[in-house]
Amino acid sequence: MPESEIKRVLGLKEERVVVGYARVSSTTQKDDLERQKQLIHSYAKGYGEIQILSDVGSGLNENREGFLRLLEMVAEKSFKGNYCTRDRLTRFGFETLRKLFQAFGTAVEVINS
């Protein structure tokens, strides 16, 4: 039985936030980073609390602080959905990440791809 079903039967309410992820490659793109954050907020309206994680760095760099925090949050099952543009989360392996997130009960919503 899925964990979510057990919680439903026991009457436990899940309080999971929505997380957005924004990334740009360099500090000269700070304006684009802010536009991404605004876009995430506009798409995620009505879902309650929204937390935005962001990074300035290459999509090939797997040691980005916000990206690593996002993976930790997925493993902790601390949020229910992630909004991002496809190439902001990672340059390669996006579908693998999507499947991993889904295995932990977290949906990935690609916006403005």
C-alpha positions in Angstrom: 0.0 0.0 0.0 1.4 3.4 -0.9 2.5 5.7 1.9 0.0 8.4 0.8 -2.9 5.8 1.1 -1.8 4.8 4.6 -1.8 8.5 5.7 -5.2 9.0 4.2 -6.7 6.0 6.0 -5.1 7.2 9.3 -6.4 10.7 8.7 -3.0 12.2 8.6 -2.8 15.3 6.4 0.3 15.9 4.4 1.7 19.4 4.6 4.0 19.5 1.6 5.0 22.6 -0.1 5.5 23.3 -3.8 9.1 24.0 -4.8 10.2 25.9 -7.9 13.7 25.6 -9.3 15.4 28.4 -11.3 18.9 28.5 -12.7 21.0 30.7 -14.9 24.6 30.0 -16.2 26.2 33.3 -15.2 25.8 36.3 -12.9 25.2 38.5 -16.0 21.8 36.7 -16.3 20.4 37.8 -13.0 17.4 39.4 -14.7 16.5 36.1 -16.3 16.7 34.4 -12.9 14.2 36.8 -11.5 11.9 36.3 -14.6 12.1 32.5 -14.0 11.1 33.0 -10.3 8.2 35.2 -11.3 7.1 32.6 -13.9 7.2 29.8 -11.3 5.1 31.9 -8.8 2.5 32.6 -11.5 2.2 28.9 -12.5 2.1 27.7 -8.9 -0.6 30.1 -7.6 -3.2 28.4 -5.6 -1.0 25.6 -4.4 -0.3 27.1 -1.0 3.3 27.7 0.1 5.8 28.0 -2.7 9.6 27.8 -2.0 12.0 28.8 -4.8 15.4 27.3 -5.0 17.9 28.8 -7.4 21.4 28.5 -8.7 23.9 30.5 -10.8 26.0 27.9 -12.6 26.2 25.4 -15.4 23.4 22.8 -15.9 26.2 20.3 -16.3 27.5 21.0 -12.7 25.9 18.5 -10.4 27.3 20.3 -7.3 24.9 23.3 -7.4 23.7 24.2 -3.9 20.0 24.7 -4.8 20.0 21.5 -7.0 21.5 19.4 -4.2 19.0 20.9 -1.7 16.2 20.0 -4.1 17.4 16.4 -4.2 17.5 16.3 -0.4 14.0 17.6 -0.2 12.8 14.9 -2.7 14.4 12.2 -0.6 12.8 13.7 2.6 9.4 13.8 0.8 9.1 17.4 2.1 7.3 18.8 -1.0 4.7 17.6 -3.4 5.6 19.2 -6.7 8.4 21.0 -8.5 8.0 23.7 -11.2 10.9 24.3 -13.5 11.8 24.8 -17.1 13.3 21.6 -18.6 16.8 22.8 -19.2 17.1 24.7 -15.9 17.0 21.6 -13.7 19.7 19.7 -15.7 21.1 19.6 -19.2 21.0 15.8 -19.4 19.1 13.1 -17.7 15.9 15.0 -17.1 13.6 12.0 -17.6 15.7 10.0 -15.1 15.3 12.8 -12.5 11.5 13.0 -13.2 11.2 9.2 -12.6 13.3 9.5 -9.4 11.1 12.4 -8.2 7.9 10.4 -8.9 9.3 7.4 -7.0 9.4 9.7 -3.9 5.8 11.0 -4.6 7.0 14.3 -6.1 5.6 15.6 -9.4 7.7 17.6 -11.9 5.8 20.2 -13.8 7.7 21.6 -16.8 6.7 25.2 -17.6 7.6 27.4 -20.5 9.7 24.8 -22.2 
